[in-house]
Structures are given as structure tokens and as C-alpha cells.
Amino acid sequence: MSRIYNFSAGPSMLPEEVLKTAAAEMLEYGNSGQSVMEMSHRSKEYDAIIKQAEADLREIMNIPDNYEVLFLQGGASTQFAMIPLNLMNKNKKADYVITGQWANKAYKEAARYGNARAVASSADKTYSYIPAVADSDFDPEADYVHICMNNTIYGTKWNNIPNTGNVPLVADISSCILSEPVDVSKFGVLYAGAQKNVAPAGLTIVIIRKDLIGNAMDITPTMLNYATHSENDSMFNTPPCYTIYVAGLVFKWIKKLGGLEKIAEINNKKAKILYDFLDSSKLFKGTVNPDDRSLMNVPFVTGNEELDAKFVKESKEAGFVNLKGHRSVGGMRASIYNAMPIEGVEKLVEFMKKFESENA
Ligand SMILES: *Cc1c(COP(=O)(O)O)cnc(C)c1O
């Protein structure tokens, strides 16, 4: 068996230790005589799995008691509708900052249900920076403000969280969840599809302040109402059982490593190796405003499309896969989520140096 270095933006690498545990428990979980895949979600074994996963996530992220943790389906994309349906309930207004495709999709979806306003955008420079927003740019009458914390496609991150006063701040953290500590109490809602940094696809994690639940619009489908899921402990219907189990294994892995402080230290080290190289390279360069760089997604270019294609091809042959940039931006992108070992980034940089010496 040989495992490659997978720089996919999502679904993406999982920690090898987690995959090994899942493999060892595949045929029989504990003494249950069955796989987690086959288990009733109402069984006592499964109840322990989902409860432990929630408890561990609460511990790792230091989630205050006045927040609900929901394990849902439908991906982050379903949250683009659930957020307005549940939260646009007072003045039917919400503010969005447009920092990329995902932020824009969230904005467009919200505009179907009420008065969504684009407060600022970085579309003018292919979303290569986070626009400056002053506290006074936000409408104090808005029901919420939405940001996309880490912009997976463009490689930017909000390194300073905007201050929205009493207006709840909602953040899509799909591609940065569990990458570093975050002060949950600053947010009304945090949500993430699991397939970037947590688990296989199929699970969406929602962390929501309890007072924001229970005032959904009348037209809200039952399944899209946060109250439905919070009242039923994420068991209104069959949850994505196996994915929650793997997420639980990842939470345990993070705890064992030393929690999010430690994870952040490792992620900063990994990202620095790559950014330092990009800053000194004569061939490659990063595409993002240095102050707004993501720890998780690192886009770069040579400035020559043919050379980019050659790099993607040769890197693949050398065992570094999924380095092609998103179809909307071209170039390259290395997604270096939690499960990517430091060694993977070091070897990639070695390969880039070699490519540079052969092609510069
Ligand atoms: C991947 C991604 C999405 C889309 O997630 P789905 O789970 O596929 O709906 C949304 N937002 C961000 C920031 C992402 O990285």
C-alpha cells in the first residue's frame, strides 16, 4: 500500500490514525456484533457515539452552554437557505460580505427570502483580499451579518473578525473549522460542511446561539428549521450516522494531539513553509494579499499557463495530487488541512524547488 499526498480542497485527507481505527472497527464496533454503518441510530451504542462526538466537539472548540450543536445534512450549501429562513425574521434584512463564490452563493440564496445587501466585495481583484469593513458599514437593523471566514477557492481568510455590535455574526467555516481556536461567543451561528477538515462528506455541523432558534419564517420546511433538529438532538430523522462516527474519531485525534492551540501551531508551521518559499521563489508566487492569507488553502501561479499545466502534471506523477487550482481561477492550489502532515508540505516545497531549477 502506498498513500499519496492529497492536496484536495474537499473531500480531503483524513488522519491516517483515524482511518486505521475506522478500518479496525469496520466489521464490529466494540462488542456490538455489527458495523457502525449497520447500526440503528436509536440504539444505545449509537446514542453513545453521537453524544460523545458532541461532547468532544464542545470541549475542543470551547463552545458555551448557550449554544446548540447540530449535526445536519445537505452540506454548507443548505445552510445558505437555512440561515435566512431561520434568522431573517425581524426586519427581513441581512448584510453579506462578498469574498468569493461561496459567500456570493450564500448572498444570492438569502436574497430569495428577504432584503440581502452586499456590504463590500473583493470581486474587483478576483477575491484575492478581504475587503476592509468598518463597524459603521453594517446596518444596525440587519437581522444578521454573514461572512465566509475562509475562502477555499481563493485562499483568503478573515484574520480580524468584524465587529457587528448587537447584530448576530454568521460565519461559514467549512474550510477552517478546527484549524485554530475560535471565540464562539463572538458569533450567532457558525456552520461547516464536514468534508474539508472533519470527516467524509455528508455531515454539516451547525453551532448556533440558542436564542436564535425558534423564530423561523412560516414557509420554512420542517427539515430546514433549526428548532426541529435542536428539539430532537439532531435525531429528528436518520442522521448521517457513519460520518458522525468518523467526525468523533477526528475530534478524539485532535484532543490527543493537544487541542486547537496545538493544531494551530502545526498549521502555522505548515503554511509558513509554503508561503516562505512562495515569497522567495523566482518562478512561483502566491496570489493573495499577504495579510489575508489562509492557513488551509494556498493558491499560487507561475504566471505562465503552460508552465502551470506542466507543474500540475509532473507533481501528480511525483505523488502530489489535486494541486490544480479551482476551474474559476486556474493556476495551482495546495489545500493543507489538519490531516496533511508537515512532511507532505516539506516534500511539496522540495519538489517545487526542483521544478523551479529545471524550468526557471
Ligand atoms: C466547500 C464549501 C462550501 C460548499 O459545501 P457543501 O458541503 O458542498 O455544500 C461552502 N462554503 C465553503 C467555504 C466551502 O469551502
The ligand as a Gaussian input file, in Angstrom:
#p B3LYP/6-31G(d) Opt

LIG

0 1
 C      -16.912000      23.531000       0.224000
 C      -17.526000      24.763000       0.728000
 C      -18.896000      25.001000       0.650000
 C      -19.859000      24.029000       0.000000
 O      -20.035000      22.965000       0.841000
 P      -21.066000      21.782000       0.502000
 O      -20.959000      20.984000       1.742000
 O      -20.536000      21.089000      -0.714000
 O      -22.391000      22.377000       0.287000
 C      -19.401000      26.161000       1.184000
 N      -18.585000      27.061000       1.747000
 C      -17.254000      26.892000       1.829000
 C      -16.411000      27.915000       2.482000
 C      -16.683000      25.736000       1.319000
 O      -15.363000      25.551000       1.394000

